[in-house]
């Protein structure tokens, strides 16, 4: 589906909808490519290239569930906002 869209080559404007992949940790803490995540750019730091994105669905990580490597605290909550640097996003459309 996302192959039909051109990749982002410059900083998007506020209210732009984007889809992107991130490098995440798997359940056994090995790096893996995420599925596409979708959201709307709500703020841009032009100096650093950081984007604040209102996510359609919260990003859940291995740190949100107990594992043999990690015991989450009770105060973790799902976040639907994330701030990432544009250069760290992979396959951005």
N, C-alpha and C positions, 0 to 999 in steps of 0.2 A: 504494500500500500504506500509506504513512504518513499519507495524508489521513484515514484512519479514526480516528486517535488525536488527542486534544486537545493543543494546544500547551502547553508548560510555562509557567506563569505565575508560579511562585515557585521558589526554590532547591530542587532535588530532594534527597532524602535519600541517604545512603550506601547502596550496593548497588542503586540504581535504574538500570535499563537505559534509555538514551536514544539517540535518533537525532537528528542535527543536520547542518546544512550550514555551510560556512565560505566566506569569500571567499578565493580562492587566485589564484596567478599562473599563467597559461597558459605554454606553451612559448616564446611570444614576449614573455613578461613583461607581458601585459595582464591586468587583473583579470577573474576569472570566478567564478561560483557553482559550488561543488563538488557532487558527488553526495552523497547521504546517507551519513554515517559513523555507525557504531554502536559503543557501548561501555557500560561500567558505571562509575558514579561510585564512586571508592574513597576520595576525601578531599574535604573542603569547607573553604575558608577563609571563614568567615562574615563576617569584617571586609571583605575585598576582593571577595567573590563569586566567587573563583577555584575552579574545579572541577578535580580531577585525575581523568582518565578513563582506564580500562584499555580500549584500543581492541581491537575484534575483528580489525582489519587495520591495519597501520602506515600512517600518512599519508606518502605519497611526494610530493615536491614537485619543482619544476624544479631545485632545488638538489641533487637526488640523481642527476642525469644531466647529461652535458656538453651545452652549447649554445653558440650564437654569443656569448652574453652571460656565460657562467659555466662555469668548469672546477672540478668538485668535487674535494675532497681525498680521499685514500685512506682516511682515518679516519672517514668518515661511515658510520653504521650505522642500520639501521631501528629505529625506536622504536615500542613499542606502548603507551607511556604519553604522555599529553599533558596539560598544564595550561593551561586557557583560562578567561577570564572569561565568566560566563554571559551578560553583555550583548553579547558578541561573537559568540555562536552565533546562526545564522539558521535559521529553520524548525525549532525544537527541539520534538521530540515524545518 
